[in-house]
Amino acid sequence: MRCDYHIHTHYLGCGNETMTVDTIVSESVRKGVESIAITDHLNELKFLEKHPPIKRDIEALDAPLDVYFGVELNFLPDGTFPYSEEVAADAGFQFAIGGPHGPYIEEYDEKELVKRQHEKHLATCEYPLIDILVHPWWFGRQAFKNKGFPWFDDMSVVPASITRELGAAAKETGTAIEINACAMFANPHYPFSFKAQYVEYLALLAEQGPMFSLSTDSHDVAHLGALPMAEAAMKEAGIPEDRIWHPPMEPLHGGR
C-alpha cells in the first residue's frame, strides 16, 4: 500500500496556500497513493484551536483513499512534549509523530550536537504517545545560519553505536522511524554524498528490527510528488514492505 503519513496544511501556516485538505487528497489520489495522514504542528498548546477545521475537512471528504488525522510534536523548552492523552482525545488526533527540530546547543561543538540529537531521538522513542520519530538528523538550515554554525551535511560524524542504540530503542518501544522524502532526499542543501550516507544509516537502523514510516513532509502540493524518493530509499536500504508502519486504527475518512 502506497502511503504518506506526514503532510501539512495551510491552517497552521506551515503548509502554503496550495495545501488545502481537498487539494492534498486529490493530488494524492492522482499520484496513486492509497493512505495518507494530515499531521500539522502542535508546538504549543495555544495552537490546538487551529486543528479542528482540519478534522472537519477530512470528515467531509468523498475520495477513494484513507485519510488519518494526526499531529506533529516538537519538544518544549523543558524537554517535554505539549501533548497528553487528554489533548489527543479532546482534539480527536488518531496518532502523533514527533522529534527534535533544532540543534539544542548555543556554542558549536560537533560532538555535543550529535550527543544532544541522540538524546532527543531516544526521548522521543520513550514517549508513549508518539508513534513515529520524524526525520532523524534533519536540521532547519536557517537555525544554523542564525547561530553561525557550519551546516550539518555529513552523516559519518554519527557513530554506528548510537545508530544501533536508536534502532534497538525504536524496536523495543514500537516507535517507527520516518523515511522523509522532502526533508532528506529532495532537500537541495544536502549533497549526494549525504543522501547516500543516509541510506546506509537507514540500513544500519533496519538491522536492529524497528518499523519505518514513509512520508513526504509536504508543505506545498508539488512536494507530494517526492514520495518515490522515500520508497526508493526504503528499497535501497533493504527494508522489506512488512516493516512499513501503518496506523492500527480505522481512518477518519475511509475511501479505499
Secondary structure as GFF3:
##gff-version 3
##sequence-region A 1 256
A	DSSP	beta_strand	3	7	.	.	.	ID=ss1
A	DSSP	alpha_helix	21	30	.	.	.	ID=ss2
A	DSSP	beta_strand	35	41	.	.	.	ID=ss3
A	DSSP	three_ten_helix	45	50	.	.	.	ID=ss4
A	DSSP	alpha_helix	52	59	.	.	.	ID=ss5
A	DSSP	beta_strand	66	73	.	.	.	ID=ss6
A	DSSP	alpha_helix	85	91	.	.	.	ID=ss7
A	DSSP	beta_strand	95	98	.	.	.	ID=ss8
A	DSSP	alpha_helix	110	126	.	.	.	ID=ss9
A	DSSP	beta_strand	132	133	.	.	.	ID=ss10
A	DSSP	alpha_helix	141	147	.	.	.	ID=ss11
A	DSSP	three_ten_helix	155	157	.	.	.	ID=ss12
A	DSSP	alpha_helix	160	173	.	.	.	ID=ss13
A	DSSP	beta_strand	176	180	.	.	.	ID=ss14
A	DSSP	pi_helix	181	185	.	.	.	ID=ss15
A	DSSP	alpha_helix	192	206	.	.	.	ID=ss16
A	DSSP	beta_strand	212	215	.	.	.	ID=ss17
A	DSSP	three_ten_helix	221	226	.	.	.	ID=ss18
A	DSSP	alpha_helix	227	236	.	.	.	ID=ss19
A	DSSP	three_ten_helix	241	243	.	.	.	ID=ss20
###
